[in-house]
Amino acid sequence: MSALIQTLLPLPVVPVHLHLFRDNATRNFVDHYGYHRYDKSDLGWSKWAGKEPTVQWLEGSHLSQLTGSFVNEFVTVLARELAAIDKTDSS
């Protein structure tokens, strides 16, 4: 991305804590077109969120996490993260 485009894109108004669920299948994948930042654990979201996101690495591929043999692991980790958010929610 050029420096001019980066200066035109909006930055976050307030920091947002993101939780990313990444698949191990793409951990070392290199996208030669530059569309996705697989080389960064946060996929480049830190800039847009205003702070470093929490990254959960899960077994399998993106598809198998949602439909296949690893869906139970995904659901377990998601439930744990949601429960932690509920405990820290001050509203």
Contacts in CASP RR format, 6 or more apart in sequence:
PFRMAT RR
TARGET T0000
AUTHOR 0000-0000-0000
METHOD contacts of the structure
MODEL  1
MSALIQTLLPLPVVPVHLHLFRDNATRNFVDHYGYHRYDKSDLGWSKWAG
KEPTVQWLEGSHLSQLTGSFVNEFVTVLARELAAIDKTDSS
11 47 0 8 1.000
11 48 0 8 1.000
11 50 0 8 1.000
12 48 0 8 1.000
12 49 0 8 1.000
12 50 0 8 1.000
15 49 0 8 1.000
15 50 0 8 1.000
15 51 0 8 1.000
16 49 0 8 1.000
16 50 0 8 1.000
16 51 0 8 1.000
17 49 0 8 1.000
17 51 0 8 1.000
17 53 0 8 1.000
17 54 0 8 1.000
18 45 0 8 1.000
18 49 0 8 1.000
18 53 0 8 1.000
18 54 0 8 1.000
19 53 0 8 1.000
19 54 0 8 1.000
19 56 0 8 1.000
19 81 0 8 1.000
20 41 0 8 1.000
20 42 0 8 1.000
20 43 0 8 1.000
20 45 0 8 1.000
20 53 0 8 1.000
20 54 0 8 1.000
20 55 0 8 1.000
20 56 0 8 1.000
21 56 0 8 1.000
21 58 0 8 1.000
21 65 0 8 1.000
21 74 0 8 1.000
21 77 0 8 1.000
21 78 0 8 1.000
22 41 0 8 1.000
22 43 0 8 1.000
22 55 0 8 1.000
22 56 0 8 1.000
22 57 0 8 1.000
22 58 0 8 1.000
23 57 0 8 1.000
23 58 0 8 1.000
23 59 0 8 1.000
23 60 0 8 1.000
23 61 0 8 1.000
23 62 0 8 1.000
23 64 0 8 1.000
23 65 0 8 1.000
24 57 0 8 1.000
24 58 0 8 1.000
24 59 0 8 1.000
24 60 0 8 1.000
25 60 0 8 1.000
25 61 0 8 1.000
25 62 0 8 1.000
26 38 0 8 1.000
26 61 0 8 1.000
26 62 0 8 1.000
27 38 0 8 1.000
27 57 0 8 1.000
28 38 0 8 1.000
29 38 0 8 1.000
30 38 0 8 1.000
30 39 0 8 1.000
31 37 0 8 1.000
31 38 0 8 1.000
36 43 0 8 1.000
37 43 0 8 1.000
37 44 0 8 1.000
41 55 0 8 1.000
42 52 0 8 1.000
42 53 0 8 1.000
42 55 0 8 1.000
45 53 0 8 1.000
46 52 0 8 1.000
46 53 0 8 1.000
54 81 0 8 1.000
56 77 0 8 1.000
56 81 0 8 1.000
58 65 0 8 1.000
58 70 0 8 1.000
58 73 0 8 1.000
58 74 0 8 1.000
58 77 0 8 1.000
59 65 0 8 1.000
59 70 0 8 1.000
59 73 0 8 1.000
60 70 0 8 1.000
64 70 0 8 1.000
64 71 0 8 1.000
65 71 0 8 1.000
65 73 0 8 1.000
65 74 0 8 1.000
66 74 0 8 1.000
END
